[in-house]
């Protein structure tokens, strides 16, 4: 049954013309939660998802090493993960991936064996409200909604906690960059589409960065991590200041007010700039759009919708043979 929105009326009223995302926003309902995963493993399993155990991790490394050894590769770098699994008291003990934050746990879908990631959030957090908003019909099927597919939302109402079960995607934009310019620009288009989609539904992401882009390794990319995100429904002119994130525009750095949507546009400009340099697709055609998105005056930056329109127009003038040419090794 759909859960009522957790948006606080008093919060909406305070945001009627301006709103601050400083200490007022870092309240107990929106801070990162660290659950006792052992206490909830059976609740999660009853919904068809099993959290990783020491046995699972050992079996994963054994299968992984078989392929590497067949290629003559060194597997010693992966020993810490294997040894961590071996240090459990029992094969059925949960085995936390130390590379993930404490609010995330790897697991498996019992029905088909596919890998999943489970995220713990508070049921009345803004993050949970936004994830549910974008993961239910009709929004979840919108072609501009590039979220990681949510497989289930498991609520433990007595504890005020929910577990968001998602497909496991990978951060391969840096380690396995797109093979052609067309694929790279397609990745950036998906990002701009998603930000424009969020803004159309009065949601600002507010923590856009390369680390928050994942892929399913089949040309699909997703924007993740909505811990800082906010909804601005019924707010005609939202403003924020003193905001903390990976990429901060100059006006926020100076402690001034800014438009949260233009904060996203600035961070998206930085993302495209960094991604282009990282992957080697730092083409001249991108520079005018990036310059507009990084304008020092936020009021002069394009909206996400306008940036997407300009991006598509830019791609349309690049010849097909250049878009599809494979780069030299």
HELIX and SHEET records of a PDB file:
HELIX    1   1 UNK A    9  UNK A   14  1                                   6    
HELIX    2   2 UNK A   23  UNK A   25  5                                   3    
HELIX    3   3 UNK A   37  UNK A   46  1                                  10    
HELIX    4   4 UNK A   54  UNK A   70  1                                  17    
HELIX    5   5 UNK A   76  UNK A   78  5                                   3    
HELIX    6   6 UNK A   79  UNK A   86  1                                   8    
HELIX    7   7 UNK A  126  UNK A  134  1                                   9    
HELIX    8   8 UNK A  139  UNK A  141  5                                   3    
HELIX    9   9 UNK A  157  UNK A  159  5                                   3    
HELIX   10  10 UNK A  181  UNK A  200  1                                  20    
HELIX   11  11 UNK A  210  UNK A  212  5                                   3    
HELIX   12  12 UNK A  250  UNK A  253  1                                   4    
HELIX   13  13 UNK A  260  UNK A  279  1                                  20    
HELIX   14  14 UNK A  284  UNK A  293  1                                  10    
HELIX   15  15 UNK A  298  UNK A  300  5                                   3    
HELIX   16  16 UNK A  304  UNK A  316  1                                  13    
HELIX   17  17 UNK A  320  UNK A  324  1                                   5    
SHEET    1   A 5 UNK A  49  UNK A  51  0                                        
SHEET    2   A 5 UNK A 104  UNK A 109 -1                                        
SHEET    3   A 5 UNK A 115  UNK A 122 -1                                        
SHEET    4   A 5 UNK A 161  UNK A 167 -1                                        
SHEET    5   A 5 UNK A 150  UNK A 156 -1                                        
SHEET    1   B 2 UNK A 203  UNK A 204  0                                        
SHEET    2   B 2 UNK A 230  UNK A 231 -1                                        
SHEET    1   C 2 UNK A 213  UNK A 215  0                                        
SHEET    2   C 2 UNK A 221  UNK A 223 -1                                        
END                                                                             
